[in-house]
């Protein structure tokens, strides 16, 4: 074993080492050297003293019990751990204390609340549980019990704002008689503002509109007129004001609802001679500036809160833009440009949106289109919103931005837009065939051409650029689903109008895809065209004049009611089956509306040969190439298909005529044996 020598260190008084190295050695502290470290003394207690101590000090509810001595370590007491923040134990202790405080506060609130009202609500909810069931019989008696219970103490206004008892009142309004419903409305009128601005109470007001009589409507609307300025600028009550102004108020009540926005003079005293904003300064011209500034303040407040989807505000905005000066108008336009989609739900709102777009700067227009892009599909199928999109397509010069922000969303959902009503078909028709009188009324065409004053680019150049941006996408949609574009008379007329501006190989692709559908022997369509939303479209219904329809004054046109989805899907499916049963499937070539559209498509062959030349695709040729011998023999037995073959012969080239003669030569006896007019004319024309 090797022994190591201990290094001896001897220091002098000055701290310099005597032996060893010359490096100075630090002095050791006297305390560390002299005093050894003492071990902590453990306090020992007897078992009896420990038990007494644990009994003397009560343990709190949210305190941990001190652990008793473990076996084998008798006499030792474990000390309580100190409170340390941000540990699992401390967090648990904190939340337990917080829950206890909340429980105490809840109990105090229940005690402070009227015990009678609380018990009243409990008893009312017990009756409500029976009343809300569909299978319950004797609902009038249950409503009478509730009315006797709540009407005596005049508790309707007190419980209408609560989340549970508000449903009781809504169920009562739904199932009550007219007398009881009128009494409920009278008891709720004093607190109408509180109800309309409440999270749960505003449903009671909408129930009065939904299930009430005309007297109830008038009473509620008169209550809204008193505080219309306050109700318009609230999230819940703004929708109530919109529906009241749009659907339930009379013309006189509408004017009274607008007057407080003109001036504070009309808050209490109404004037029947003031119908519009201009009437305010007919006699007193000095009121014009004050009225315009007041209306401007209300419009800016609504725009800042983004509560602009309100027909009352749309009417005010349209009147203000016509009468205001350039500086005041520009301030309002700047705020409302990002909100064009929300204000295009009414006739006046769409007119105001078009005005804002046309009188804005180019930079602001680009930002407005970017904000409007997510809502282009919904605007395209809306009764009024499609006018804004058509205006933008007709007068916006930057076609690159137009293609990205407007045309691209339309082409992505083109089948949805076309299949959901006439407004979408008009819009798609304007993209491919503008100013087509088969799709639009001449007055609407003149109105759209009037917007060209605010455009600098030539309209023909712009329309060609718009067409090129949408061509390829439309071709892909039609080739992938050609039967959709021949699913009924309305859609087929749109398809024939779109084909007018196609040429060359693109037109040939359209002809080939459509000819496969027309010549398919299994091609069936519904007798009345059905929209994707489930509504019917029949050409006969469009031709019939509407009876018992009163003329609507300008500025008083209604907004379309929003259709809510029914929660009862079984009933919805049953009604759809009934609709389909009453709308049978028929052969597509025998459909009246499709026959008219196919005739127009065939007649386009001769028109295009005059404009372009002989080297143009022909729809008649595509049909003959797809027709088999069996299908040809079936066609000559039907009147309408015989007329289609006759039109193919009259509007095609000599080569196509010779092809048709060859197809019908073996069927000469069958053709001459037919008695309908189409076969007779076809035989005379072909000289068979």
C-alpha positions, 0 to 999 in steps of 0.5 A: 500500500502506497502511503501519501504524505500529507502536505504540511502548511505552516503560515506565518503571521503575515499569511505567507507560507513558510514551506512548500510553494510561494503561493499565498494560502487563504486563512480559514475561518475560526468559526468553521475550524473551532466549532463543529456542526451541530445536528438538529435536535429532535423533539420527543413527545409522548404518545398521550401528549400527541393525542391531546394536541391533535384533539385540542386543535380542530382541523379546518375544512380546506387544511390537510390533516397532520400525519400521525407518527409512522410505526417504527418512528414513535415520538416523532411528529411530522411538521406541516409543509409551508404554502408554496405557490404554483404547485398542484397542492396549492392550486387545489387548495385555492380552487376549493376555497374559490368554489366555497365562496361561489357557493356562499354567494349563490345561496345569498342571491337566492335568499335575497331574491323573492322567495315567492317569485322563485317558487312561482318559477318552479311551479310554472316550469312543472306545467311547462314540461307538460305543455311543450310536448306534442302529444299533450292534450288539453293545452288550452287548459294548461295555458289558462293555469299558467296565465292564472298563476303568472297573471295575478302577480303580474310576473310576466315582465319579471321572469321574461329575462331569465333563461329558463322561465323565458321559454315558459312565456314563449310556449304560452304565446305559441299555444294561447288563445288570442285573448290570453296572447293579447293580455300577455302582450299588454303585460310585457309592453312596459318593459319592451326595451329591457326584453328586446335587449336581453339575451333571452327576453328578445325571443319573447318579442319575436314570439309575439310577432310570429304567433300574434294577431295584427292588433298585437303587431301594432301594439309591439311596433308602437312600443318599438317606435318610442325607443327605436334609436336605442333598439337599432344600435343593440345586437339583439334588438336590431334584428327585431327592429329589422323584422318589424320595419320589414314585415309587420309595420304599416306604411305610416308606422314605417315613416314614424320609425324613420322620423326620430333619425331625422331630428330629435323634434320627432322623438315624441311628436310625429308628423304625418306630412314628413314622409322622406328626408326631403320633407323635413326642410320643405318649409324650413330650409335651415333644417337641412344641415342639422338633419343631414348631420343627425342622420350621418351620426346615426349611420356612422354609429351603426357602421362602427358597431357593424349592425348594418343588416337592417332595412331601416338603416338601408332606407336612411342610407339611400336617402342620405347619399342622394341629398348629402354633400361631397365631403359628408358623402365621402366619409359615409362611403368610406365606412360602408365600402367594406360592408357592401355584402351586409347592406345588399339584402334589400332593394334600398340597401342594394341601391346604396351599395351600388352608389357607394361602389361607383363613387369610390376611389379605385384603391377602395374598390379593390379593398371592397371586392376583397372583403366581399369575396366570401359572400359572392355566392350568397349575393349571386342567388339573392333577389337584390344582391345579384344586382350589385354583382352584375353592376361590378361585372359591367363597370369595373375596369381591372379584370384581373382583380375581377377574375380573382375576387368575383368570377373565380368564386362564381365559377367554383359554385356555378351549378349551385348558383344556376340551380337555386333560382332565376337570379343566379341564372341572370348573373351567369348569363350576363358573364357569357352573354351580356345584354341578352334579351332572352335572359334579361328585361330591356329595362334592366339592361338599360339600367346596367348600361347606365353604370358605364358612366363610371368606367373608363375601359371600352365595354366590348374589351372588358366583356371579352376579358371577362368571357376569357376568364370564365370560359375554361372553367365553364367547359370543365363543368359542362363536360363533367356534368352535361345533364345538369345543363339540360335538366329543365327549360330554364337551365337549357335556355341559359345554356343556349344563350351561353353557347352564342359566344363560343367558337372553334374547338371550344364550341365543338366540345360543348356540342359533343357533350350535349349531344350525348345527353340528347341522344341518350334513350334513358334521358329523363327529366322532371316535368316541372324543373326543381331548384336545388333548394326544393322549390318548383319552377314551371314555365306555365307558372311564370306565364300566369299573372299573379292575382290579388297582389297589391302594388308596392310603393317605391322604397317600401319593398320587402326583404326576403324572409330567411328560411330556417331549417326545420328540425324535423327531418322526417317531415321534410323528407315526406314533403319532398317525396310528395313533391316528387310524386306529383312531378313525374319524370318524362322523356327529355326530348318530349319536354316542352321547355327543353324542346324550345331550348334545343330548337334555339341551339340548332338554329344557331348553326346557320347564324354562326355560319353567316358570321364566321364561315363554313368551318364552324362546329354544328350542333346538328352534326353532333346529334346525327353522329350520336344517333343510332339506328334504333334511336332514329326509328324511335325519334320519327315516331314522336312529333317533337323529335321529328321537328328537331330532325327537320330543323337539323336539315334546314339549318345545316350544311349540304353534307349534314343534309346528305347524312340525314337522308342516308339515316332516314332512307331505310326508315322511309316506310315507317316515316310515311306511315306516321300521322303526326305533323312533324313526320309529314313535314320531314318527309316532304322536306327530304322528298322521301 
